[in-house]
Amino acid sequence: MRNLILFIRRYFNLLLFIAIEAICLNRVFSQNPFQQAWFLQFSEEWMGRLYQHYADVMQYFHLKQVNESLLAENARLRNQLLQDFSFPDTSRKLIRDTAQHRQYAYLPAEVVNNSIVHANNYITIHRGRLEGVHAHMGVVSSQGVAGVVVRASDHYALVMSLLHKDFRLSVRLKRTGDIGYVRWDGEDPATALFSDIPRSVTLYKNDTVVTSGFSVMFPPGIVVGYVEKVAQQPASNFQVARIRLATPFSRLRYVYVIENLQAPEQLQVESNVVSP
């Protein structure tokens, strides 16, 4: 205690200056939108760099798993390249245009920060605006869906994880094609809820749940998870199933950001729809 008092007495003026400076900066950034926006971007860049250094150290302990994951992903992409193309129907008088137009491109990115223990979890990736990443782009791992980009700086991007209470994803049951939604209930980072499934649909354990394609962020057919347990709702015409998520969020090291090259055209068409 004596040493603490001596330390405060010796550096009192410096400590007082730092305290007053911190109060002034807090008032400037909290009451001025321009300075606040600048500070947020600056802090994201530096926190991203700090996470990058931490990730560089940790990645040496996961090189074997990462290599195996990358090899499996490369094999999967080579076998499914046609899924990245759309085939517009331009038939007229039984003449069909066979031209193929690329719709989706995948941008690899390294995960430098990832949370799984909160109600609202986020992922930071080392790829930003200058590398082609912007908000509202889907993010997947080599195993399945991971999240959606919500904000990007020059070289980093913040991703809303599937493990976020506000995340909703349109999906379908691969075996039958029935549509539903996946959301995280905040309990287990390895599972989520598959809801809005008609009671007439029979669910089996290990049924595969995939993206529906009813979104400009994710192409159809990307694995989301596998059915583990079904819960009947007596007062409803729908049922809820708990699924095992395909993406291992606790071991997430690399992801792919999905660029939908035809999204602007689709959004423009849909924006012209007049509601009755």
C-alpha positions in Angstrom: 0.0 0.0 0.0 2.9 2.4 0.9 4.5 1.8 -2.5 1.2 2.4 -4.3 0.8 5.8 -2.5 4.3 6.7 -3.3 3.8 5.8 -7.0 0.6 7.9 -7.2 2.3 10.9 -5.4 5.3 10.7 -7.8 3.3 10.5 -11.0 0.2 12.4 -9.9 0.4 15.1 -12.6 0.9 12.5 -15.4 -2.0 10.4 -14.1 -4.3 13.4 -13.8 -3.4 14.5 -17.4 -4.2 11.0 -18.7 -7.5 10.9 -16.9 -8.5 14.4 -18.2 -7.4 13.5 -21.7 -9.4 10.3 -21.7 -12.6 12.2 -20.5 -12.1 14.8 -23.3 -11.6 12.2 -26.0 -14.6 10.3 -24.8 -16.8 13.4 -25.1 -15.4 14.2 -28.6 -16.0 10.7 -29.9 -19.4 10.2 -28.3 -20.9 13.6 -29.4 -19.4 14.0 -32.9 -20.6 11.4 -35.5 -17.6 12.1 -37.9 -15.0 11.6 -35.2 -16.9 8.6 -33.9 -16.9 6.9 -37.3 -13.2 7.6 -37.8 -12.4 6.1 -34.3 -14.4 3.0 -35.0 -12.7 2.4 -38.3 -9.3 3.1 -36.8 -9.9 0.7 -33.8 -11.2 -2.1 -36.1 -8.0 -1.9 -38.2 -5.7 -2.1 -35.2 -7.8 -4.7 -33.4 -7.6 -6.7 -36.7 -3.8 -6.4 -36.7 -3.7 -7.6 -33.1 -5.9 -10.6 -33.9 -3.8 -11.3 -36.9 -0.6 -11.6 -34.8 -2.5 -13.9 -32.3 -3.8 -16.0 -35.2 -0.3 -16.3 -36.7 0.9 -17.9 -33.4 -2.1 -20.2 -33.1 -2.2 -21.5 -36.6 1.0 -23.5 -36.1 -0.9 -25.8 -33.8 -3.6 -26.5 -36.4 -1.6 -26.9 -39.6 -2.4 -30.6 -40.1 -6.2 -30.0 -39.7 -6.1 -27.0 -41.9 -4.3 -28.8 -44.7 -6.7 -31.7 -44.6 -9.6 -29.2 -44.6 -8.2 -27.3 -47.6 -7.6 -30.6 -49.5 -11.2 -31.7 -48.9 -12.5 -28.3 -49.9 -10.5 -28.2 -53.2 -11.8 -31.7 -54.1 -15.4 -30.7 -53.4 -15.1 -27.5 -55.5 -13.5 -29.4 -58.4 -16.4 -31.8 -58.3 -19.1 -29.1 -58.0 -17.9 -26.3 -60.3 -21.2 -26.3 -62.2 -23.0 -25.1 -59.1 -21.2 -21.8 -59.5 -23.0 -21.1 -62.8 -26.6 -20.2 -63.6 -28.4 -21.3 -66.8 -30.9 -18.7 -67.9 -33.7 -20.2 -69.9 -33.7 -18.3 -73.2 -35.6 -20.9 -75.2 -37.8 -19.8 -78.1 -39.3 -22.1 -80.7 -37.4 -25.0 -79.0 -34.1 -23.3 -79.5 -32.1 -23.1 -76.2 -29.1 -20.8 -75.5 -26.5 -23.1 -73.9 -24.3 -20.2 -72.7 -23.2 -20.5 -69.1 -23.0 -17.4 -66.9 -21.0 -17.4 -63.7 -23.1 -16.4 -60.8 -21.0 -17.1 -57.7 -17.3 -16.5 -56.9 -15.6 -17.6 -53.7 -13.0 -15.4 -52.0 -10.8 -17.2 -49.4 -10.1 -15.4 -46.1 -8.3 -16.2 -42.8 -10.2 -16.1 -39.5 -8.3 -13.9 -37.1 -11.0 -13.7 -34.3 -14.0 -15.8 -33.5 -16.4 -15.9 -30.5 -18.8 -18.7 -29.7 -19.8 -18.1 -26.0 -22.0 -15.0 -26.3 -25.6 -14.5 -27.3 -24.3 -12.4 -30.3 -21.2 -13.9 -31.8 -19.0 -12.4 -34.5 -16.1 -13.5 -36.7 -13.3 -11.2 -37.9 -11.6 -12.1 -41.2 -8.5 -10.8 -42.8 -10.0 -9.6 -46.0 -11.7 -6.2 -46.5 -13.1 -3.7 -49.0 -9.8 -3.5 -51.0 -9.9 -7.2 -51.5 -13.6 -7.3 -52.7 -15.5 -7.8 -49.5 -18.5 -5.7 -48.5 -21.6 -6.0 -46.3 -24.3 -8.5 -47.1 -22.0 -11.2 -48.5 -22.4 -14.8 -47.4 -19.6 -16.6 -45.6 -19.0 -20.4 -45.6 -16.5 -22.8 -44.3 -15.3 -25.9 -46.0 -18.1 -27.8 -44.2 -21.0 -25.4 -44.4 -22.6 -22.0 -43.6 -20.7 -19.7 -41.2 -22.4 -16.3 -41.4 -22.9 -13.0 -43.2 -20.6 -9.9 -43.6 -22.0 -6.9 -41.7 -19.1 -4.4 -42.0 -15.8 -4.1 -43.7 -12.7 -1.9 -43.4 -9.9 -1.7 -46.0 -8.3 -5.1 -45.0 -10.7 -6.6 -42.4 -14.3 -7.6 -42.3 -16.8 -8.3 -39.4 -19.0 -11.3 -39.9 -22.3 -12.0 -38.1 -21.9 -15.6 -37.1 -24.6 -18.2 -37.5 -24.3 -18.3 -33.7 -26.1 -14.9 -33.3 -29.6 -14.5 -31.9 -30.6 -12.3 -34.9 -29.3 -14.6 -37.6 -32.0 -16.2 -39.7 -31.4 -18.4 -42.7 -33.8 -19.8 -45.3 -33.2 -23.5 -45.8 -34.7 -26.6 -47.2 -34.7 -30.3 -46.3 -32.5 -31.8 -49.0 -34.4 -35.1 -49.1 -37.9 -33.6 -49.7 -37.3 -30.0 -50.7 -39.5 -28.6 -47.9 -38.7 -25.1 -46.8 -37.9 -23.9 -43.3 -35.7 -21.6 -41.3 -32.6 -22.1 -39.2 -31.8 -20.0 -36.1 -29.5 -20.3 -33.1 -31.2 -20.5 -29.7 -28.0 -19.6 -27.7 -27.6 -22.9 -26.0 -25.0 -25.1 -27.8 -22.5 -23.7 -30.4 -22.6 -27.0 -32.2 -26.4 -27.1 -32.7 -29.3 -24.8 -33.9 -33.0 -25.0 -34.5 -34.7 -25.9 -37.8 -38.2 -24.5 -37.6 -41.4 -23.9 -39.7 -41.5 -27.5 -41.0 -45.0 -28.7 -41.8 -46.2 -31.5 -39.5 -46.9 -33.6 -42.6 -43.2 -33.9 -43.3 -41.5 -36.9 -41.7 -38.0 -36.0 -40.4 -35.4 -38.7 -39.9 -32.2 -38.5 -37.9 -29.2 -37.3 -40.0 -31.5 -35.7 -42.6 -29.4 -33.1 -44.4 -30.5 -29.4 -44.2 -29.2 -27.1 -47.0 -29.6 -23.5 -48.1 -32.7 -22.8 -50.1 -31.3 -20.3 -52.5 -34.0 -17.8 -51.6 -31.3 -15.2 -50.8 -28.7 -13.3 -52.8 -26.1 -14.2 -50.2 -26.0 -18.0 -50.5 -26.3 -20.3 -53.5 -28.7 -23.3 -53.0 -27.5 -26.6 -51.7 -24.8 -25.5 -49.2 -24.9 -27.8 -46.2 -26.2 -26.1 -42.9 -26.5 -29.1 -40.7 -28.0 -32.5 -39.9 -31.2 -33.4 -38.0 -30.6 -34.7 -34.5 -33.9 -34.6 -32.7 -37.5 -33.6 -33.6 -39.8 -31.7 -31.2 -43.6 -31.8 -31.9 -45.7 -28.7 -31.2 -49.2 -29.8 -30.2 -50.9 -26.4 -30.9 -49.2 -25.8 -34.2 -49.2 -27.1 -37.7 -45.4 -27.0 -37.7 -42.6 -28.8 -36.0 -39.1 -27.9 -34.8 -36.0 -30.0 -35.1 -32.6 -29.6 -33.5 -29.8 -29.9 -36.0 -26.1 -30.5 -35.7 -24.3 -27.7 -37.4 -21.9 -28.7 -40.2 -19.4 -25.9 -39.5 -17.2 -26.5 -36.5 -17.2 -23.0 -35.1 -14.8 -23.8 -32.3 -12.1 -24.8 -34.8 -12.8 -22.2 -37.6 -9.6 -21.1 -39.2 -10.4 -20.3 -42.9 -13.6 -19.4 -44.7 -14.8 -18.4 -48.1 -16.7 -15.1 -48.8 -19.4 -15.6 -51.5 -19.7 -13.0 -54.2 -23.0 -13.1 -56.1 -22.1 -11.6 -59.4 -25.8 -11.3 -60.4 -27.1 -9.9 -57.1 -27.4 -6.3 -58.3 -29.6 -7.4 -61.2 -31.8 -9.5 -59.0 -32.2 -6.9 -56.3 -33.0 -4.3 -58.9 -35.8 -6.4 -60.4 -37.2 -7.3 -56.9 -37.1 -3.6 -55.8 -39.6 -2.7 -58.6 -42.2 -5.0 -57.2 -45.3 -3.0 -56.0 -47.0 -4.5 -53.0 -50.8 -4.7 -53.4 
